[in-house]
């Protein structure tokens, strides 16, 4: 990701389709090395998403 608020330029956007996966892997490895786990998660669901309504 490229982001520079002082000199934003034009057409600077993420082009890596695996950007989120790469960052999640780095964070997961960090937690693993510290021998801990993430405990607080916030996720949003649609009202009619029956798969996740009871979580």
C-alpha positions in Angstrom: 0.0 0.0 0.0 1.2 3.5 -0.8 -0.1 6.4 1.2 1.5 9.8 1.7 -0.9 12.5 2.9 1.7 15.3 2.4 2.3 14.4 -1.2 -0.6 12.2 -2.3 0.0 12.2 -6.0 -2.4 10.4 -8.3 -3.4 6.8 -8.9 -1.7 5.4 -5.9 -3.6 2.4 -4.8 -3.0 -1.2 -3.7 -2.3 -3.5 -6.6 -1.3 -6.6 -4.6 -4.3 -9.0 -4.5 -2.7 -10.9 -1.6 -2.0 -7.7 0.5 -4.4 -8.7 3.3 -3.3 -12.3 3.4 0.4 -11.2 3.6 -0.3 -8.9 6.5 -2.4 -11.5 8.3 0.5 -14.0 8.0 3.0 -11.5 9.5 0.6 -10.7 12.4 -0.1 -14.5 13.0 3.6 -15.2 13.1 4.1 -12.4 15.6 1.5 -13.8 17.9 2.9 -17.3 17.5 6.4 -16.1 18.5 5.0 -14.4 21.5 3.1 -17.6 22.5 -0.2 -15.8 22.7 -3.3 -15.4 20.6 -5.7 -12.6 19.7 -8.7 -12.5 21.9 -10.8 -9.7 20.7 -12.4 -9.7 17.3 -14.9 -7.4 15.8 -16.8 -8.5 12.7 -19.9 -7.3 11.0 -22.6 -9.4 9.4 -25.6 -8.7 7.3 -29.0 -9.0 9.1 -30.0 -11.9 6.8 -26.7 -13.8 7.0 -28.0 -17.0 8.6 -24.5 -18.5 8.7 -23.4 -16.0 11.3 -26.5 -14.9 13.1 -25.9 -16.8 16.4 -22.3 -15.8 16.9 
